[in-house]
Amino acid sequence: MSKIVIYTAHHCGYCVMAKRLLDSKNVSYTEINVDEQAGMREEMMQRTQRRTVPQIYIGDFHVGGFDDLNALNQAGKLNALLTQN
């Protein structure tokens, strides 16, 4: 199973939807809330080159945000990505 990291923020509807989708796949993930720790948003921006949340990594693969995650799911590609080692 690939390690999943999701950067989130308070009051973020897309973050909630991304976590619900991952929960529906019965996978565990590490959530990093960029509002709760100083410097986390800057770390996320440096790592992803994006400012918005959520930002999702599955293993070393940067999925992007909820729309990207959902598109992978709709295309039938998300399950295979989640089960890679």
Backbone as a chain_set.jsonl record, in Angstrom:
{"seq": "MSKIVIYTAHHCGYCVMAKRLLDSKNVSYTEINVDEQAGMREEMMQRTQRRTVPQIYIGDFHVGGFDDLNALNQAGKLNALLTQN", "coords": {"N": [[0.844, -1.179, 0.0], [0.566, 2.176, -0.868], [2.01, 5.071, 0.66], [0.057, 7.731, 1.777], [-0.285, 11.182, 1.687], [-1.951, 14.057, 2.667], [-2.331, 17.427, 2.327], [-4.113, 19.808, 4.107], [-6.577, 22.324, 5.09], [-8.307, 24.37, 7.504], [-11.86, 24.76, 7.211], [-12.225, 23.97, 4.527], [-13.833, 22.865, 1.885], [-13.161, 21.244, -0.323], [-11.089, 19.779, 0.722], [-12.426, 18.229, 2.609], [-14.012, 16.699, 0.859], [-12.013, 15.3, -0.535], [-10.882, 13.769, 1.523], [-13.098, 12.226, 2.205], [-13.423, 10.723, -0.142], [-11.02, 9.251, -0.121], [-11.442, 7.911, 2.296], [-13.612, 6.335, 1.541], [-12.344, 4.464, 0.052], [-11.162, 2.97, 1.91], [-8.538, 3.454, 2.864], [-5.63, 4.435, 4.664], [-4.296, 7.596, 5.629], [-1.988, 10.306, 5.974], [-2.696, 13.294, 7.408], [-1.915, 16.63, 6.985], [-2.449, 19.562, 8.374], [-2.284, 22.701, 7.224], [-2.909, 25.025, 8.51], [-2.497, 24.652, 11.169], [0.15, 24.365, 11.969], [3.0, 26.307, 12.134], [4.712, 27.326, 9.243], [4.025, 25.136, 7.691], [2.36, 25.582, 5.441], [4.126, 26.928, 3.752], [6.027, 24.898, 3.427], [4.449, 23.028, 2.056], [3.891, 24.491, -0.283], [6.444, 24.753, -1.345], [7.063, 22.099, -1.846], [5.014, 21.268, -3.605], [4.647, 23.249, -5.487], [2.319, 24.662, -5.564], [-0.392, 26.671, -4.258], [-2.849, 26.131, -3.188], [-5.152, 24.157, -1.204], [-6.832, 20.989, -1.087], [-3.666, 19.284, -1.23], [-2.375, 16.419, -2.556], [-0.487, 13.514, -2.096], [0.361, 10.371, -3.319], [2.304, 7.898, -2.462], [5.281, 8.714, -4.075], [4.088, 10.145, -6.003], [2.628, 13.093, -7.065], [-0.555, 13.874, -6.829], [-2.209, 16.117, -6.901], [-4.957, 18.262, -6.448], [-8.365, 17.914, -5.118], [-10.011, 17.71, -7.432], [-8.274, 16.51, -9.253], [-7.752, 14.083, -7.955], [-10.34, 12.986, -7.929], [-10.771, 12.782, -10.679], [-8.906, 10.805, -11.353], [-10.089, 8.692, -9.989], [-12.594, 8.504, -11.318], [-11.684, 7.755, -13.815], [-10.916, 5.217, -13.327], [-8.38, 4.683, -12.392], [-7.421, 5.17, -9.856], [-7.556, 3.162, -7.834], [-5.544, 1.296, -8.561], [-3.297, 2.891, -8.278], [-3.372, 3.373, -5.535], [-2.771, 0.877, -4.484], [-0.189, 0.329, -5.153], [3.214, -0.404, -4.262]], "CA": [[0.0, 0.0, 0.0], [1.316, 3.422, -0.959], [1.8, 6.065, 1.716], [-0.724, 8.848, 1.276], [-0.192, 12.412, 2.468], [-2.866, 15.08, 2.182], [-2.241, 18.736, 2.973], [-5.454, 20.365, 4.234], [-6.728, 23.551, 5.876], [-9.624, 24.519, 8.116], [-12.93, 25.344, 6.392], [-11.917, 23.655, 3.128], [-14.766, 21.861, 1.39], [-12.477, 20.292, -1.195], [-10.326, 18.89, 1.613], [-13.403, 17.281, 3.146], [-14.381, 15.764, -0.214], [-10.871, 14.434, -0.81], [-10.767, 12.802, 2.617], [-14.231, 11.295, 2.071], [-13.121, 9.799, -1.231], [-10.005, 8.32, 0.371], [-12.097, 7.068, 3.305], [-14.459, 5.364, 0.848], [-11.435, 3.432, -0.46], [-10.639, 2.281, 3.1], [-7.09, 3.617, 2.945], [-5.201, 5.385, 5.684], [-3.501, 8.685, 5.102], [-1.47, 11.276, 6.925], [-3.223, 14.621, 7.13], [-1.121, 17.742, 7.481], [-3.253, 20.77, 8.302], [-1.334, 23.808, 7.089], [-3.315, 26.106, 9.405], [-2.204, 24.313, 12.567], [1.586, 24.388, 12.273], [3.735, 27.371, 11.452], [5.639, 26.887, 8.214], [3.54, 24.0, 6.901], [1.888, 26.032, 4.125], [5.325, 27.187, 2.953], [6.589, 23.589, 3.069], [3.586, 22.47, 1.022], [4.086, 25.241, -1.519], [7.765, 24.403, -1.883], [7.014, 20.709, -2.316], [4.039, 21.042, -4.667], [4.606, 24.407, -6.386], [0.935, 25.134, -5.582], [-0.771, 27.4, -3.046], [-4.174, 25.732, -2.728], [-5.362, 22.861, -0.576], [-5.863, 20.004, -0.637], [-2.606, 18.764, -2.094], [-2.368, 14.996, -2.226], [0.571, 12.641, -2.594], [0.243, 8.925, -3.148], [3.706, 7.547, -2.642], [6.03, 9.869, -4.563], [3.295, 10.763, -7.069], [1.821, 14.252, -6.671], [-1.851, 13.809, -7.493], [-2.755, 17.461, -7.038], [-6.065, 18.54, -5.549], [-9.515, 17.013, -5.15], [-10.461, 17.462, -8.809], [-7.334, 15.551, -9.843], [-8.01, 12.801, -7.29], [-11.621, 12.505, -8.415], [-10.594, 12.403, -12.084], [-8.253, 9.487, -11.337], [-11.094, 7.728, -9.56], [-13.567, 8.357, -12.398], [-11.017, 7.06, -14.925], [-10.603, 3.855, -12.909], [-6.935, 4.56, -12.175], [-7.053, 5.457, -8.477], [-7.343, 1.933, -7.05], [-4.224, 0.756, -8.883], [-2.301, 3.79, -7.675], [-3.409, 3.196, -4.09], [-2.245, -0.427, -4.096], [1.235, 0.203, -5.501], [4.158, -0.36, -3.14]], "C": [[0.889, 1.241, 0.0], [1.005, 4.323, 0.228], [1.1, 7.266, 1.105], [-0.577, 10.018, 2.241], [-1.134, 13.412, 1.828], [-2.685, 16.347, 3.018], [-3.64, 19.344, 2.951], [-5.409, 21.694, 4.98], [-8.126, 23.549, 6.475], [-10.599, 25.116, 7.089], [-12.694, 25.137, 4.901], [-12.828, 22.526, 2.667], [-14.111, 20.824, 0.498], [-11.623, 19.313, -0.392], [-11.246, 17.815, 2.184], [-13.773, 16.248, 2.082], [-13.246, 14.808, -0.543], [-10.724, 13.366, 0.267], [-11.912, 11.787, 2.56], [-13.975, 10.276, 0.971], [-12.081, 8.784, -0.788], [-10.59, 7.383, 1.421], [-12.954, 5.988, 2.642], [-13.639, 4.223, 0.257], [-10.808, 2.631, 0.676], [-9.116, 2.299, 3.159], [-6.769, 4.608, 4.055], [-4.311, 6.433, 5.026], [-3.027, 9.555, 6.254], [-1.99, 12.639, 6.5], [-2.321, 15.663, 7.778], [-1.948, 19.006, 7.28], [-2.309, 21.971, 8.331], [-1.695, 25.002, 7.955], [-2.863, 25.883, 10.842], [-0.735, 24.383, 12.942], [2.258, 25.478, 11.455], [4.697, 26.771, 10.433], [5.137, 25.755, 7.337], [3.029, 24.422, 5.529], [3.085, 26.301, 3.211], [5.987, 25.885, 2.515], [5.779, 22.966, 1.94], [3.818, 23.169, -0.314], [5.431, 24.926, -2.165], [7.731, 23.015, -2.513], [6.145, 20.555, -3.557], [4.053, 22.108, -5.764], [3.178, 24.928, -6.557], [0.6, 25.761, -4.244], [-2.053, 26.868, -2.422], [-4.168, 24.364, -2.063], [-6.687, 22.303, -1.079], [-4.769, 19.79, -1.687], [-2.354, 17.338, -1.634], [-1.189, 14.307, -2.893], [0.182, 11.205, -2.32], [1.607, 8.37, -3.487], [4.467, 8.802, -3.031], [5.263, 10.65, -5.63], [2.448, 11.9, -6.517], [0.539, 14.224, -7.493], [-2.342, 15.198, -7.832], [-3.863, 17.64, -6.031], [-7.204, 17.546, -5.685], [-9.95, 16.702, -6.568], [-9.568, 16.435, -9.498], [-7.556, 14.148, -9.269], [-9.296, 12.184, -7.821], [-11.533, 12.053, -9.875], [-9.908, 11.038, -12.19], [-9.254, 8.406, -10.971], [-12.099, 7.457, -10.684], [-12.992, 7.602, -13.599], [-10.65, 5.623, -14.569], [-9.133, 3.619, -12.622], [-6.521, 4.705, -10.712], [-6.748, 4.186, -7.682], [-5.965, 1.336, -7.307], [-3.12, 1.596, -8.255], [-2.228, 3.586, -6.167], [-2.759, 1.888, -3.643], [-0.797, -0.646, -4.487], [2.078, 0.266, -4.245], [5.165, 0.729, -3.32]], "O": [[1.841, 1.338, 0.773], [-0.116, 4.336, 0.737], [1.495, 7.759, 0.049], [-0.726, 9.864, 3.453], [-1.129, 13.6, 0.612], [-2.858, 16.342, 4.236], [-4.281, 19.393, 1.902], [-4.354, 22.132, 5.44], [-9.012, 22.827, 6.02], [-10.198, 25.882, 6.212], [-12.94, 26.041, 4.102], [-12.615, 21.366, 3.019], [-14.465, 19.647, 0.554], [-11.457, 18.158, -0.782], [-10.887, 16.638, 2.235], [-13.84, 15.054, 2.374], [-13.486, 13.629, -0.804], [-10.472, 12.2, -0.036], [-11.702, 10.607, 2.842], [-14.279, 9.094, 1.135], [-12.23, 7.589, -1.044], [-10.272, 6.194, 1.437], [-13.016, 4.858, 3.125], [-14.169, 3.144, -0.01], [-10.016, 1.721, 0.436], [-8.485, 1.287, 3.465], [-7.554, 5.511, 4.341], [-3.666, 6.182, 4.008], [-3.587, 9.538, 7.35], [-1.755, 13.085, 5.377], [-2.007, 15.583, 8.965], [-2.127, 19.466, 6.152], [-1.629, 22.224, 9.326], [-0.878, 25.907, 8.124], [-2.847, 26.818, 11.642], [-0.407, 24.455, 14.127], [2.099, 25.551, 10.236], [5.412, 25.816, 10.734], [5.767, 25.44, 6.328], [3.236, 23.705, 4.549], [3.061, 25.945, 2.033], [6.453, 25.768, 1.382], [6.343, 22.439, 0.982], [3.929, 22.517, -1.352], [5.536, 24.844, -3.388], [8.3, 22.79, -3.581], [6.491, 19.8, -4.465], [3.524, 21.882, -6.852], [2.859, 25.556, -7.566], [1.211, 25.442, -3.224], [-2.32, 27.126, -1.248], [-3.301, 23.529, -2.322], [-7.573, 23.067, -1.46], [-4.948, 20.084, -2.869], [-2.143, 17.09, -0.446], [-0.927, 14.487, -4.082], [-0.27, 10.865, -1.226], [2.022, 8.368, -4.646], [4.318, 9.842, -2.391], [5.727, 11.686, -6.104], [1.644, 11.696, -5.607], [0.544, 14.511, -8.69], [-2.838, 15.433, -8.934], [-3.733, 17.218, -4.882], [-7.048, 16.479, -6.279], [-10.232, 15.546, -6.884], [-10.056, 15.586, -10.244], [-7.548, 13.158, -10.0], [-9.336, 10.992, -8.127], [-12.15, 11.06, -10.26], [-10.288, 10.213, -13.021], [-9.267, 7.332, -11.571], [-12.416, 6.301, -10.964], [-13.714, 6.9, -14.307], [-10.13, 4.889, -15.41], [-8.683, 2.473, -12.608], [-5.382, 4.393, -10.363], [-5.771, 4.149, -6.934], [-5.289, 0.915, -6.368], [-2.128, 1.062, -7.759], [-1.144, 3.623, -5.585], [-2.248, 1.807, -2.527], [-0.228, -1.696, -4.187], [1.7, 0.916, -3.27], [6.037, 0.911, -2.469]]}, "num_chains": 1, "name": "protein.A"}
